[in-house]
Amino acid sequence: MLAISRRLHAPDFAHPSRALVQPLVHPRLARRTLLQAGSISLLGLGMNHVAGLRAAEPAAGTGRPSGKAKSVIYIFLSGGLAQHDSFDMKPDAPDTVRGEFNPIATATPGIQICEHLPLLAARSRHWALLRSLTHSSNEHSAGHQIMLSGRSALPPNFSNNKPQRSDWPSIAAIASAATVRRNNLPPAAILPERLIHWSGRIIPGQFGGQMGPHRDPWFIEASPYHNTSYGAFPDYKFDHQERGHADDRVFQAPSLTLPQGLDGLRLRNRNELLTTLQDQREDLDRTATAAQFDGLRQRAISLLTDNKVTQALDVTRADDRSQDRYGKNSFGWSLLMARRLIEAGVNLVQVNLGNDETWDTHGEAFPHLKDKLFPPTDRALSALLDDLNESGLLNDTLVVMAGEFGRTPKISQNSAYRKPGRDHWGAVQTVLFAGGSVKGGQVIGSSDRIGAYPAANPQTPENLAATIYDALGIPATAVWHDEQNRPHSIYYGEPIVGLTS
């Protein structure tokens, strides 16, 4: 049932049931024909959540400086990738540390990675590894807040249980506010889902936080929530504890086409409804003006009828060759969608490869990494790098892949699992960078003998965020303003030295 809010309050992404209040009921429409992108209704009266579709005030100090890249794809591995079993293997460490996998040579002499990432190994000329990123948290929600905002210190009154308005804004929210929209599309998007804990609570760190809900990124929700099934469904889905629960999820990209029959007179009537609701301007977010709202509405209509946007999102109908290269699964479709959105003009796309805890390998770590997680990731990320390189977009697109933390050096046996794994470890993780003037075939920093702490050139989440902002051309003096018009810095660190040419 299509519902339009009687009031123009912004939807509450932290509490989906509150997103639309006092609904006016409109005609039934087929599910795929509803405008679902970013949880906004048709010609969405929650459109101020789509930061790029509102007439955003530029951050002080911005204009359009020339960055090293036009776009960023931030691949987030929620749960935490084990550095020992992927990009920072320790073959000479004790058997309680080194794990079951063997290292293999990459195309770059002297650099080795896991044997179960052969496609990425062959493409090492495109990527660089940072093996010394560090922060102090071993807790999932805190780690998400830290790595998604680029701030090592937790915000005041931080809660592990829910996002709060006092949280630091996410990197995606800042990119949305501080970069210039290149066309009708929002400057930043997150796909294919919000990160939700198995208990149903929303993970903090993803939203606008102190910037206000109108600065939340554009959430493209194409992957339905499932509380016990993880991975690249349908082919690579799994349950960490192997409980055998059914998972019949379908990856369904949101449709931005006008529903059947909603043209001509009916579209005009809906516009008239929006016009009458402008009388309730006192309910608009304090930062919005009547002129901004009118411009927002016109851009919304344009977005609905833009064939480029429709094609970018409808990845499950892409040609067979593209789908086969990326993989016909949620990981492949997500990275294909990200590439298309970058090509269409989005400045930053955050791709969540799996919902919360997908990479949380406390147990069954080695079979799940080998059979369920590495194959679709290796294939999809390699296809993305090939695609960007062949189309000439790689130099203009910075690709970053990280999680909320790494994993413990010591392999452990948790009673909830049949086989061993590794626990949470914020002290060090490996981050992959590619494109956007990154000098490929190199390793920056190092971890100690057992992969527990940085041994050389430690870097922080602030340096990671600064690298992203710098690539997007956001100047070091740029600020954003909160709802009381107080300025806040964007940079809290320096870009990683030596990463780019």
C-alpha positions in Angstrom: 0.0 0.0 0.0 1.5 3.3 -1.0 1.4 5.7 1.9 2.1 9.4 1.9 2.9 11.1 5.2 0.4 13.7 6.4 3.2 15.5 8.0 6.5 16.3 6.4 8.7 15.0 9.2 11.8 13.2 8.0 11.5 9.3 8.2 13.3 7.8 11.2 15.7 5.3 9.7 16.7 4.1 13.1 13.1 3.1 13.7 11.5 1.9 10.4 8.0 1.7 11.9 8.1 5.4 12.5 9.2 6.4 9.0 5.7 7.4 7.8 3.1 8.7 10.2 -0.7 9.2 9.8 -0.8 7.8 6.3 -3.2 8.9 3.6 -4.1 5.7 1.7 -3.6 5.7 -2.1 -4.2 3.1 -4.8 -2.5 -0.3 -4.6 0.5 -0.7 -6.8 2.7 -3.7 -7.7 5.7 -4.0 -5.3 8.4 -3.6 -7.9 6.7 -0.5 -9.3 6.9 1.4 -6.1 9.6 3.9 -5.6 11.6 2.1 -2.9 15.0 3.6 -3.1 16.2 5.1 0.1 12.9 4.2 1.9 11.2 7.2 0.2 7.6 7.2 -1.0 6.7 8.1 -4.6 7.7 11.8 -5.2 8.7 11.1 -1.6 7.6 13.4 1.2 10.6 12.0 3.0 12.8 13.3 0.2 14.9 15.4 2.6 16.5 12.1 3.5 18.0 12.0 0.1 20.7 14.5 0.7 21.5 15.0 -2.9 18.0 15.8 -3.9 17.6 18.7 -1.5 19.2 22.1 -2.3 22.0 21.6 0.1 24.1 24.4 1.4 27.7 23.9 0.5 30.2 23.4 3.2 32.3 26.4 4.0 35.5 26.4 2.0 34.1 24.2 -0.8 33.6 25.0 -4.4 34.7 22.3 -6.7 38.3 21.7 -6.0 39.9 19.1 -8.3 40.4 15.9 -6.3 42.5 13.0 -7.3 39.3 11.0 -8.0 35.8 11.9 -9.0 34.2 9.1 -7.0 34.8 6.7 -4.2 33.5 3.1 -3.6 33.8 2.2 0.1 33.4 -1.5 0.4 32.5 -2.4 4.0 32.9 -5.9 5.4 30.7 -5.8 8.4 31.8 -8.3 11.1 35.5 -7.8 10.6 37.8 -9.6 8.1 40.6 -11.7 9.6 43.9 -10.2 8.4 45.8 -13.4 9.1 43.5 -15.3 6.7 43.4 -12.8 3.8 45.9 -10.0 3.2 48.5 -10.2 6.0 49.2 -13.9 6.4 51.8 -15.1 8.9 53.0 -18.4 7.6 56.0 -18.5 10.0 53.9 -17.9 13.1 52.9 -20.7 15.6 50.1 -22.9 14.4 47.8 -21.3 17.0 48.1 -18.1 15.0 48.8 -18.8 11.3 45.5 -20.6 10.5 44.7 -23.2 7.8 45.3 -21.3 4.6 48.5 -20.9 2.6 49.8 -17.7 1.0 50.3 -17.4 -2.7 52.4 -15.0 -4.8 50.6 -12.1 -6.4 51.6 -10.5 -9.7 53.8 -8.2 -7.7 57.1 -9.8 -6.5 57.3 -10.0 -2.8 53.6 -9.5 -2.0 51.6 -12.6 -0.9 47.9 -13.0 0.0 45.6 -15.9 0.7 45.4 -18.8 -1.7 41.6 -18.4 -1.9 41.9 -14.9 -3.4 43.6 -15.9 -6.7 41.8 -13.4 -9.0 42.8 -10.5 -6.8 46.4 -11.9 -6.6 46.6 -11.6 -10.3 45.5 -8.0 -10.2 47.9 -6.7 -7.6 49.1 -4.0 -10.0 45.8 -2.2 -9.3 45.7 -2.3 -5.6 47.7 -1.5 -2.5 47.5 -2.8 1.1 47.6 -0.9 4.3 48.5 -3.5 7.0 48.6 -1.2 10.0 45.3 0.5 10.5 44.5 0.6 14.2 41.8 1.7 16.7 41.0 0.7 20.3 37.5 -0.9 20.1 36.7 -4.6 19.9 33.0 -4.1 20.0 30.8 -4.3 16.8 28.7 -1.3 17.1 31.5 0.9 18.4 33.7 -0.4 15.6 31.1 0.5 13.0 30.7 4.0 14.4 34.5 4.4 14.3 35.2 3.0 10.8 32.1 4.5 9.1 32.7 8.0 10.5 36.5 8.0 10.5 36.6 9.1 14.2 38.5 6.9 16.7 36.9 8.5 19.8 33.3 7.6 20.3 30.7 10.4 20.3 29.2 11.7 23.5 26.4 9.5 24.9 27.2 6.8 22.4 24.9 3.8 22.5 25.7 0.4 21.2 22.0 -0.3 20.9 20.8 2.4 18.5 21.9 5.4 16.4 21.6 8.7 18.1 21.4 12.3 16.9 24.6 12.9 18.9 26.6 10.4 16.9 29.4 11.6 14.6 28.1 11.8 11.0 29.2 9.0 8.6 31.7 9.4 5.9 28.9 8.9 3.4 26.8 11.7 5.0 29.8 14.1 5.0 30.5 13.3 1.3 26.9 13.9 0.5 27.0 17.3 2.1 30.5 18.5 1.1 30.7 17.4 -2.5 28.9 19.0 -5.4 26.1 17.0 -7.0 27.2 16.3 -10.6 23.7 15.7 -11.9 20.2 14.8 -10.7 21.5 11.9 -8.5 22.3 12.2 -4.8 26.1 12.7 -4.1 26.3 9.6 -1.8 24.5 6.3 -1.6 24.7 3.2 0.6 23.7 -0.2 -0.8 22.2 -2.9 -0.8 20.9 -2.5 2.8 21.2 -0.8 6.1 23.3 -2.7 8.6 21.0 -4.4 11.1 22.0 -6.6 14.0 20.5 -10.1 14.2 18.3 -8.9 17.1 16.7 -6.3 14.8 18.4 -3.2 16.2 19.9 -0.7 13.8 23.7 -0.4 13.9 25.0 3.1 14.6 27.5 5.0 12.5 25.6 4.9 9.1 23.6 8.1 9.4 23.8 11.8 9.5 24.1 11.9 13.3 24.9 15.5 14.5 24.3 16.8 11.0 20.6 15.9 11.3 18.4 13.3 9.7 18.1 15.4 6.5 21.8 14.5 5.9 21.3 10.8 6.1 22.8 9.2 3.0 20.6 7.7 0.2 19.9 4.1 1.3 19.2 1.8 -1.7 17.6 -1.2 0.0 17.8 -4.1 -2.4 18.7 -6.9 0.1 16.0 -8.1 2.5 16.9 -8.5 6.1 17.5 -12.0 7.6 18.6 -12.4 11.2 20.5 -15.7 10.9 21.5 -16.0 7.2 24.6 -14.2 5.9 26.8 -14.0 2.8 26.2 -13.6 -0.9 22.8 -15.1 -1.3 21.4 -17.1 -3.1 24.5 -19.2 -4.0 26.8 -18.4 -1.0 24.4 -17.9 1.9 25.3 -19.5 5.2 24.7 -19.4 8.9 27.6 -19.0 11.3 26.1 -21.5 13.6 24.7 -23.8 10.9 21.2 -23.9 12.3 19.5 -24.7 9.0 17.0 -21.9 8.9 15.3 -21.2 5.6 16.5 -18.2 3.5 14.4 -17.4 0.4 15.6 -13.8 0.0 15.5 -12.3 -3.4 17.8 -9.4 -4.4 15.4 -6.9 -5.8 16.8 -3.5 -6.9 14.3 -0.7 -6.3 12.4 0.6 -9.3 12.5 4.2 -10.1 10.0 4.1 -12.9 6.6 5.6 -12.7 4.0 3.0 -11.7 1.6 1.9 -14.4 -1.1 4.5 -14.8 0.7 7.2 -12.8 1.2 9.6 -15.6 -0.6 12.5 -17.2 -3.6 13.6 -15.1 -2.7 11.3 -12.1 0.9 12.7 -11.9 -0.5 16.2 -12.0 -3.0 15.4 -9.3 -0.2 14.0 -7.1 1.8 17.2 -7.7 -1.3 19.2 -6.7 -1.4 17.2 -3.5 2.2 18.1 -2.8 1.4 21.7 -3.5 -1.4 21.8 -0.9 0.9 20.2 1.7 3.3 23.1 1.3 1.0 24.9 3.6 2.4 22.8 6.4 5.9 24.3 5.9 6.3 24.6 9.7 6.8 20.9 9.7 9.7 21.0 7.3 13.2 20.5 8.7 14.5 23.7 10.1 17.2 23.9 7.5 14.8 23.5 4.5 13.1 26.5 2.9 10.1 26.6 0.6 12.3 27.3 -2.4 14.4 24.3 -1.5 11.4 22.1 -1.2 10.1 23.1 -4.6 13.4 22.4 -6.2 13.6 19.1 -4.4 10.2 18.1 -5.8 11.2 18.9 -9.4 14.4 16.9 -9.0 12.4 14.0 -7.6 10.2 14.0 -10.7 13.3 14.1 -12.9 14.9 11.2 -11.0 11.8 9.1 -11.5 12.0 9.5 -15.2 15.7 9.2 -15.7 16.5 6.0 -17.7 20.2 6.1 -16.6 19.1 5.8 -13.0 16.7 2.9 -13.7 19.4 1.0 -15.6 22.0 1.6 -12.8 19.8 0.0 -10.2 18.2 -2.8 -12.2 21.3 -5.0 -12.1 19.5 -8.3 -11.9 18.5 -7.7 -15.5 21.9 -6.8 -16.7 23.3 -8.7 -19.6 24.4 -12.2 -18.8 28.1 -11.5 -19.5 28.2 -8.7 -16.8 26.3 -10.8 -14.3 28.5 -13.8 -14.9 31.7 -11.7 -14.4 30.5 -10.2 -11.2 28.6 -13.2 -9.9 24.8 -13.7 -9.8 24.6 -13.1 -6.1 24.2 -10.2 -3.7 27.9 -9.4 -3.6 28.2 -9.4 -7.4 25.0 -7.4 -8.0 26.0 -4.9 -5.3 29.4 -4.1 -6.8 27.9 -4.0 -10.3 25.3 -1.5 -9.0 28.0 0.5 -7.4 30.0 0.7 -10.6 26.9 1.8 -12.5 26.0 4.5 -10.0 29.6 5.9 -10.1 29.3 5.9 -13.9 26.0 7.7 -13.6 27.4 10.4 -11.4 27.2 9.5 -7.7 30.3 10.7 -5.8 30.5 8.1 -3.1 28.9 4.7 -2.9 29.3 2.6 0.3 28.7 -1.1 -0.5 28.0 -3.4 2.5 29.2 -6.8 1.4 26.9 -8.7 3.7 24.7 -7.6 6.6 25.9 -7.1 10.1 28.2 -9.9 11.3 28.6 -11.6 7.9 32.4 -11.5 8.4 32.2 -12.2 12.1 34.0 -15.5 12.0 34.2 -16.6 15.7 33.7 -20.2 14.5 33.6 -22.2 11.3 36.0 -19.5 10.1 38.0 -21.5 7.6 35.3 -23.4 5.8 33.1 -20.3 5.7 35.9 -18.0 4.4 37.0 -20.6 1.9 33.6 -21.7 0.5 31.2 -18.9 1.2 32.9 -15.5 1.6 36.1 -15.4 -0.4 34.8 -16.9 -3.7 32.1 -14.2 -4.4 34.3 -11.4 -3.0 37.3 -12.4 -5.1 35.2 -12.6 -8.2 33.1 -9.5 -7.7 35.9 -7.2 -6.6 38.1 -8.4 -9.5 35.4 -7.8 -12.0 34.9 -4.3 -10.5 38.6 -3.5 -10.9 38.6 -4.8 -14.5 35.4 -2.9 -15.4 36.7 0.4 -14.0 40.1 -0.2 -15.7 38.6 -1.1 -19.1 36.2 1.8 -19.1 38.8 4.4 -18.1 37.2 5.0 -14.7 39.7 3.4 -12.4 42.0 6.5 -12.2 38.9 8.6 -11.3 37.5 6.1 -8.7 39.1 5.3 -5.4 38.1 1.9 -4.1 38.5 1.2 -0.4 37.7 -2.1 1.4 37.7 -2.4 5.2 35.7 -3.7 8.1 35.0 -2.4 11.6 38.1 -4.2 13.0 40.4 -7.2 12.4 40.5 -10.5 14.2 42.6 -11.9 17.0 45.9 -13.5 16.4 45.0 -16.5 18.5 42.6 -19.0 17.0 39.9 -19.8 19.5 37.2 -22.5 19.9 33.8 -21.0 20.9 31.3 -23.5 22.3 28.6 -22.2 20.0 30.5 -23.5 16.9 31.8 -26.9 15.8 35.0 -25.5 14.4 37.4 -22.7 15.5 37.7 -19.1 14.5 39.0 -15.7 15.6 37.5 -13.1 17.8 37.2 -9.2 17.6 40.4 -7.2 17.3 40.6 -3.5 16.8 44.3 -3.2 17.3 45.2 -3.9 13.7 43.5 -4.7 10.4 44.4 -4.6 6.7 42.7 -2.2 4.3 42.8 -2.6 0.5 43.0 0.5 -1.7 42.7 0.7 -5.5 42.3 3.2 -8.3 42.1 7.0 -7.8 45.9 7.5 -8.3 46.7 4.7 -5.8 50.1 3.3 -6.5 49.3 -0.4 -7.0 51.6 -3.3 -6.1 52.7 -1.9 -2.7 52.3 -2.5 1.0 52.1 0.4 3.4 52.8 -0.3 7.1 53.1 -3.7 8.7 51.9 -5.7 11.7 54.1 -7.5 14.2 55.2 -11.1 14.0 51.8 -12.5 14.9 49.6 -9.8 13.4 48.5 -8.4 16.7 49.6 -4.7 16.6 51.1 -2.3 14.0 54.9 -2.7 13.8 55.5 0.1 11.4 53.6 3.2 10.1 50.4 2.9 12.1 47.4 4.6 10.6 44.1 5.6 12.1 40.4 5.8 10.9 41.0 9.5 10.7 43.7 8.9 8.1 41.4 6.6 6.2 38.6 9.2 6.2 41.0 12.0 5.2 42.2 9.9 2.3 38.6 9.5 1.1 37.8 13.2 1.5 41.1 14.2 -0.2 40.3 12.0 -3.1 36.9 13.6 -3.5 38.5 17.0 -3.6 37.2 18.2 -0.2 39.7 20.8 1.0 41.3 20.4 4.4 39.7 23.7 5.6 36.1 22.5 4.8 33.5 22.4 7.6 29.9 21.3 7.9 27.3 23.1 10.0 24.9 21.6 12.6 21.3 22.7 13.1 22.5 25.5 15.4 24.8 26.7 12.5 27.9 25.7 14.4 30.8 24.7 12.2 32.5 21.3 12.6 35.7 20.2 10.9 35.6 17.5 8.3 39.3 16.4 8.6 40.7 14.9 11.8 43.7 13.4 10.2 46.0 13.5 7.2 45.7 11.4 4.1 47.8 8.3 4.1 51.3 9.3 3.0 52.8 7.3 0.1 49.5 5.7 -1.0 48.9 7.8 -4.1 51.2 9.1 -6.8 
